[in-house]
Amino acid sequence: MKRFSTTSVSRAVLMIGLLLLIFSGIVIAVQSYFSYSMTTEAAERCYELGGFPEIEKSGWQMTHFECHID
């Protein structure tokens, strides 16, 4: 039976850690993009109506949106 050396085990742990880090970065980037596009679309629709948008965000979620039209 072949035994694994500590070098191969530490290398495997490092690879798993790097993959998790890359995956986390991708998830954060995608969430940030969709949050930005949702906010931008809502604001642009308000401007098209001749209004002024009031937007409150908490983290990546839009918690309050109001379009003030004179």
C-alpha positions in Angstrom: 0.0 0.0 0.0 1.4 3.4 -1.0 1.5 6.1 1.6 0.9 9.7 0.8 3.7 12.1 1.6 3.0 15.2 3.7 4.0 17.2 0.6 1.2 15.8 -1.5 -1.3 16.3 1.3 -0.3 19.9 1.8 -0.4 20.5 -1.9 -3.9 19.1 -2.1 -5.1 21.3 0.8 -3.5 24.3 -0.9 -5.2 23.5 -4.3 -8.6 23.1 -2.5 -8.1 26.4 -0.7 -7.2 28.1 -4.0 -10.2 26.7 -5.7 -12.5 27.8 -2.9 -11.0 31.3 -3.0 -11.5 31.5 -6.8 -15.1 30.3 -6.5 -15.8 32.8 -3.8 -14.4 35.6 -5.9 -16.6 34.6 -8.9 -19.7 34.5 -6.7 -19.0 37.9 -5.3 -18.3 39.4 -8.7 -21.6 38.0 -10.2 -23.7 39.2 -7.2 -22.1 42.6 -7.5 -22.8 42.8 -11.2 -26.5 41.9 -10.8 -26.9 44.3 -8.0 -25.4 47.1 -10.1 -27.5 46.3 -13.2 -30.8 46.1 -11.1 -30.1 49.5 -9.5 -29.0 51.1 -12.8 -32.1 49.8 -14.6 -34.5 51.1 -11.9 -32.8 54.5 -11.9 -32.8 54.8 -15.7 -36.6 54.0 -15.8 -37.2 56.7 -13.3 -35.2 59.2 -15.3 -37.1 58.3 -18.4 -40.3 59.3 -16.6 -38.8 62.6 -15.7 -38.3 61.8 -12.1 -35.5 61.6 -9.5 -34.8 58.2 -8.0 -34.3 57.7 -4.3 -32.4 54.4 -3.7 -31.3 52.8 -0.4 -29.2 49.7 -0.4 -28.1 47.3 2.2 -25.2 45.3 1.1 -26.1 44.1 -2.4 -29.9 44.4 -2.0 -32.0 47.4 -2.8 -34.0 47.9 0.3 -35.9 51.0 -0.8 -36.7 52.6 -4.2 -38.8 55.6 -4.8 -39.2 57.7 -8.0 -40.0 61.3 -7.2 -41.8 62.9 -10.1 -42.7 66.6 -10.0 
